[in-house]
């Protein structure tokens, strides 16, 4: 796998799950060695062991928990949007995002995928993860599958989504190996906007081809 660190043997793919009442727990698992497309097929949703301590070793963080403040209310626009997508049986598309250039390319690519495939629609990752009573969260959790386009091998957003829906209901994509650029740049504004859009177009085309291929099978 191409990325910031190309030695996948030194990496740990970790799974973030949401445990009641509102705690985020990261659990260790093995990095998928098959490349940028992880198409599910194994369950990693075993009950988390919540710990209030954090053990940090060079290049690795052990299991840890973060308390998340509860919330009342809904986003009215988000509720209407998610309910319509539930009714239409749309497949949610989530992504990483900027200011990192890798996250920004993932975000732009996700927008194109959702715009150009009629059965897909963008979902709000923040509301999905942090407003559990929302229709956005219900849509993602109850959908047949979800698409997660992460920006790099750390797969930050995807680690959360795995805990919500289960790996077997995800198409988890690391966008970076699809274009293999900007590994020495962090800020998205350090890459011209038109260039960002062109690279995102390249990534989206590859993902669209993958998803169409999956639908034909």
C-alpha positions as CSV (number, residue, x, y, z in Angstrom):
1,X,0.0,0.0,0.0
2,X,1.3,3.4,-0.9
3,X,1.0,6.1,1.7
4,X,2.9,8.2,4.2
5,X,4.4,5.1,5.7
6,X,4.7,2.3,3.1
7,X,5.7,-0.4,5.5
8,X,2.3,-1.9,6.4
9,X,3.9,-4.4,8.7
10,X,4.6,-1.5,11.1
11,X,1.0,-0.2,11.0
12,X,-2.1,-1.1,13.1
13,X,-5.5,-0.7,11.7
14,X,-7.8,0.2,14.6
15,X,-11.5,0.0,15.1
16,X,-13.5,2.8,16.7
17,X,-16.8,1.8,18.1
18,X,-19.5,3.7,19.9
19,X,-20.4,2.2,23.3
20,X,-23.2,3.5,25.5
21,X,-23.8,6.0,26.8
22,X,-21.6,8.1,24.5
23,X,-18.0,6.9,24.6
24,X,-15.6,6.3,21.7
25,X,-13.3,3.3,22.1
26,X,-10.5,2.4,19.7
27,X,-9.7,-1.3,19.4
28,X,-6.7,-2.9,17.7
29,X,-7.1,-5.1,14.6
30,X,-4.9,-6.0,11.7
31,X,-4.3,-3.7,8.8
32,X,-6.0,-4.9,5.6
33,X,-3.1,-6.0,3.4
34,X,-5.2,-6.1,0.2
35,X,-4.8,-2.5,-0.8
36,X,-7.1,0.5,-0.9
37,X,-10.4,-1.3,-1.2
38,X,-11.8,-3.2,1.9
39,X,-15.0,-4.8,0.9
40,X,-16.1,-6.3,4.3
41,X,-16.7,-9.9,5.0
42,X,-15.6,-10.2,8.6
43,X,-17.1,-8.9,11.8
44,X,-15.0,-6.9,14.2
45,X,-17.7,-5.7,16.5
46,X,-16.9,-7.6,19.6
47,X,-17.8,-5.8,22.9
48,X,-15.3,-3.1,23.7
49,X,-13.2,-3.1,26.9
50,X,-13.5,0.5,28.0
51,X,-10.5,2.0,29.7
52,X,-9.9,5.5,31.1
53,X,-6.1,5.1,30.6
54,X,-4.0,5.7,27.5
55,X,-0.8,3.9,26.8
56,X,1.3,5.4,24.1
57,X,4.2,3.7,22.4
58,X,6.2,5.0,19.5
59,X,3.9,5.0,16.4
60,X,1.0,3.3,18.2
61,X,-1.8,4.2,20.6
62,X,-3.5,1.5,22.7
63,X,-7.2,1.3,23.4
64,X,-8.6,4.5,24.8
65,X,-12.0,6.1,25.6
66,X,-13.3,9.6,25.1
67,X,-16.4,10.8,26.9
68,X,-18.7,12.7,24.5
69,X,-21.2,15.2,25.9
70,X,-24.8,14.3,25.2
71,X,-27.0,16.5,22.9
72,X,-30.7,17.4,22.6
73,X,-32.5,18.3,19.5
74,X,-32.1,17.7,15.8
75,X,-30.8,19.4,12.7
76,X,-34.1,20.1,10.9
77,X,-32.5,20.2,7.4
78,X,-30.5,17.0,8.2
79,X,-33.6,15.2,9.5
80,X,-35.6,15.9,6.3
81,X,-32.6,15.0,4.1
82,X,-31.9,11.8,5.9
83,X,-35.5,10.7,6.0
84,X,-35.8,11.2,2.3
85,X,-32.7,9.1,1.7
86,X,-34.1,6.4,3.9
87,X,-37.4,6.4,1.9
88,X,-35.4,6.3,-1.4
89,X,-33.1,3.5,-0.1
90,X,-30.0,5.5,-0.9
91,X,-26.6,4.2,0.0
92,X,-24.7,6.6,2.3
93,X,-21.3,8.0,1.2
94,X,-19.1,9.3,4.0
95,X,-15.6,10.6,3.8
96,X,-12.6,12.2,5.5
97,X,-12.1,15.9,4.9
98,X,-9.6,18.8,5.0
99,X,-7.6,20.8,6.0
100,X,-5.3,17.9,5.1
101,X,-4.9,17.6,1.3
102,X,-5.5,13.9,1.5
103,X,-8.7,14.4,3.4
104,X,-9.8,17.2,1.0
105,X,-9.3,15.0,-2.0
106,X,-11.3,12.2,-0.3
107,X,-14.1,14.7,0.4
108,X,-14.2,16.0,-3.2
109,X,-14.2,12.5,-4.6
110,X,-17.0,11.4,-2.3
111,X,-19.1,14.4,-3.5
112,X,-18.6,13.3,-7.2
113,X,-19.4,9.7,-6.4
114,X,-22.7,10.6,-4.8
115,X,-23.6,13.1,-7.5
116,X,-23.0,10.7,-10.3
117,X,-24.4,7.4,-9.0
118,X,-28.2,7.7,-8.6
119,X,-28.5,5.2,-5.8
120,X,-25.9,6.9,-3.6
121,X,-26.1,10.1,-1.4
122,X,-23.7,12.0,0.9
123,X,-24.1,11.5,4.6
124,X,-23.0,13.8,7.4
125,X,-20.3,11.9,9.3
126,X,-20.5,14.3,12.4
127,X,-24.2,13.8,12.8
128,X,-23.9,10.1,12.2
129,X,-21.2,9.6,14.8
130,X,-22.2,12.2,17.4
131,X,-26.0,12.5,17.3
132,X,-27.1,8.9,17.8
133,X,-30.8,9.7,17.9
134,X,-30.8,11.5,14.6
135,X,-32.3,10.2,11.3
136,X,-28.8,10.6,9.8
137,X,-27.4,8.0,12.2
138,X,-30.5,5.8,11.6
139,X,-30.0,6.0,7.8
140,X,-26.4,5.0,8.0
141,X,-26.9,2.2,10.5
142,X,-29.9,0.7,8.7
143,X,-28.6,1.0,5.2
144,X,-27.7,-2.1,3.2
145,X,-24.1,-0.8,3.1
146,X,-22.2,2.4,3.4
147,X,-19.3,3.8,1.4
148,X,-16.4,5.3,3.4
149,X,-13.7,7.2,1.5
150,X,-10.8,7.9,3.9
151,X,-7.8,10.1,3.1
152,X,-4.9,7.8,4.0
153,X,-3.9,4.6,5.7
154,X,-4.9,5.9,9.2
155,X,-8.6,5.5,8.1
156,X,-9.8,7.7,10.9
157,X,-13.4,8.1,9.9
158,X,-13.7,4.5,8.8
159,X,-12.6,3.2,12.1
160,X,-15.6,4.9,13.7
161,X,-18.0,3.7,11.0
162,X,-16.9,0.1,11.4
163,X,-18.1,0.2,15.0
164,X,-21.5,1.6,14.0
165,X,-22.4,-0.7,11.1
166,X,-19.9,-3.6,11.1
167,X,-17.2,-4.1,8.6
168,X,-19.4,-6.5,6.5
169,X,-21.7,-3.5,5.7
170,X,-18.9,-1.2,4.6
171,X,-17.0,-0.5,1.4
172,X,-13.9,1.1,3.0
173,X,-11.6,2.9,0.6
174,X,-8.2,4.5,1.3
175,X,-8.0,7.1,-1.5
176,X,-4.3,7.8,-1.3
177,X,-3.1,4.8,-3.2
178,X,-5.4,5.8,-6.1
179,X,-3.3,8.8,-6.9
180,X,-0.1,8.6,-4.9
181,X,0.8,12.3,-4.5
182,X,1.3,15.0,-1.9
183,X,2.7,12.7,0.8
184,X,5.0,15.5,1.9
185,X,2.3,18.2,2.0
186,X,-0.3,18.6,4.7
187,X,-2.4,21.8,4.1
188,X,-4.8,21.5,1.2
189,X,-4.3,25.2,0.3
190,X,-0.7,24.3,-0.6
191,X,-2.1,22.5,-3.7
192,X,-3.9,24.7,-6.3
193,X,-7.7,24.3,-6.2
194,X,-7.9,23.2,-9.9
195,X,-5.3,20.6,-9.3
196,X,-7.1,19.3,-6.2
197,X,-10.3,19.0,-8.2
198,X,-8.5,17.2,-11.1
199,X,-7.0,14.6,-8.7
200,X,-10.3,14.1,-6.9
201,X,-11.9,13.5,-10.4
202,X,-9.3,10.8,-11.0
203,X,-10.0,9.2,-7.6
204,X,-13.8,9.4,-8.1
205,X,-13.6,7.7,-11.5
206,X,-11.8,4.7,-10.0
207,X,-14.2,4.4,-7.1
208,X,-17.3,4.7,-9.4
209,X,-15.8,1.9,-11.6
210,X,-15.4,-0.2,-8.5
211,X,-18.9,0.4,-7.3
212,X,-20.4,-0.3,-10.6
213,X,-18.5,-3.5,-10.9
214,X,-19.7,-4.6,-7.4
215,X,-23.3,-3.9,-8.5
216,X,-23.0,-6.1,-11.5
217,X,-21.8,-9.1,-9.5
